[in-house]
Every structure is written in C-alpha cells, then in structure tokens.
C-alpha cells in the first residue's frame, strides 16, 4: 500500500473488500474493519449479494474484537480453490 498521505481509498467496494482481507492478514484490524464496512455499504446500495453482506458483517464483528474472521479453508474458497 502506498505510504503517501495523498493516497485516497478506492470507492469500489470490491477493491476495499480485497484490501480489507490484506489488512487483516497483516494485523491492521481497524483498517480491515473500515474496509469491510465500506464494502458492505457499497454492496447494500446495489441491493445485491445478501450472502456477501452477511459474511462480511460477521467478519466486521470479529475484527472489532481483534480476531481474524477467516481460516485457511475460507481463504482457499475465496481464491476459487
């Protein structure tokens, strides 16, 4: 991720969702939670993917307690494996 203070977060929920996963894996739980919250809001505005919304809301709850919300099996599924 760029170190520049001028960098702005993308306004695309799919990008923010991916960045949220990266932030989780690097230990930035607060940043991950913020990205997941953005992705949920962005997805709700499109009125789609109730399964995605439910899973990310569960992730957000876990992140706010400092826990990693997914395991290796979940990561494998997300990668299409």
C-alpha positions as CSV (number, residue, x, y, z in Angstrom):
1,X,0.0,0.0,0.0
2,X,1.3,3.5,-0.8
3,X,2.9,5.4,2.0
4,X,1.9,8.8,0.6
5,X,-0.5,10.7,2.7
6,X,-2.2,11.8,-0.5
7,X,-3.4,8.4,-1.4
8,X,-7.1,8.0,-1.2
9,X,-9.1,4.9,-0.6
10,X,-10.8,3.5,-3.7
11,X,-14.5,4.0,-4.0
12,X,-15.1,0.5,-5.3
13,X,-16.4,-2.0,-2.7
14,X,-14.7,-5.0,-4.3
15,X,-11.3,-3.3,-4.1
16,X,-11.9,-2.3,-0.5
17,X,-13.1,-5.8,0.4
18,X,-9.8,-7.2,-1.0
19,X,-7.8,-4.6,0.8
20,X,-9.7,-5.5,4.0
21,X,-8.5,-9.1,3.7
22,X,-5.0,-8.0,3.2
23,X,-5.1,-5.6,6.1
24,X,-6.5,-8.5,8.3
25,X,-3.6,-10.8,7.3
26,X,-1.1,-8.0,8.1
27,X,-2.6,-7.3,11.5
28,X,-4.4,-4.0,10.8
29,X,-7.8,-5.0,12.3
30,X,-9.1,-1.4,12.4
31,X,-8.3,-0.7,8.8
32,X,-9.7,-4.1,7.8
33,X,-12.9,-3.4,9.6
34,X,-13.3,0.0,7.9
35,X,-12.7,-1.5,4.5
36,X,-15.2,-4.3,5.2
37,X,-17.8,-1.8,6.4
38,X,-17.3,0.2,3.2
39,X,-17.7,-2.9,1.1
40,X,-20.9,-3.9,2.9
41,X,-22.4,-0.4,2.5
42,X,-21.4,-0.2,-1.2
43,X,-22.9,-3.7,-1.8
44,X,-26.1,-2.8,0.0
45,X,-26.5,0.3,-2.2
46,X,-26.6,-2.1,-5.2
47,X,-29.2,-4.3,-3.4
48,X,-27.4,-7.5,-4.1
49,X,-25.5,-10.4,-2.6
50,X,-27.1,-10.9,0.7
51,X,-24.7,-13.8,1.3
52,X,-21.7,-11.5,0.9
53,X,-23.3,-8.9,3.2
54,X,-24.0,-11.4,5.9
55,X,-20.5,-12.9,5.8
56,X,-18.7,-9.5,5.9
57,X,-20.9,-8.3,8.8
58,X,-19.7,-11.4,10.7
59,X,-16.2,-10.5,9.7
60,X,-16.6,-7.0,11.0
61,X,-17.8,-8.2,14.3
62,X,-14.8,-10.5,14.7
63,X,-12.3,-7.8,13.5
64,X,-13.7,-5.4,16.1
65,X,-12.7,-7.9,18.8
66,X,-9.2,-8.3,17.3
67,X,-9.9,-11.7,15.8
68,X,-9.1,-12.9,12.3
69,X,-12.5,-13.8,10.8
70,X,-11.5,-16.5,8.4
71,X,-9.3,-19.6,8.4
72,X,-7.2,-21.3,5.7
73,X,-10.2,-23.1,4.2
74,X,-12.2,-19.9,3.9
75,X,-9.2,-18.2,2.1
76,X,-8.9,-21.2,-0.2
77,X,-12.6,-20.8,-1.2
78,X,-12.2,-17.1,-1.7
79,X,-9.3,-17.7,-4.0
80,X,-11.5,-20.0,-6.1
81,X,-9.9,-23.3,-4.9
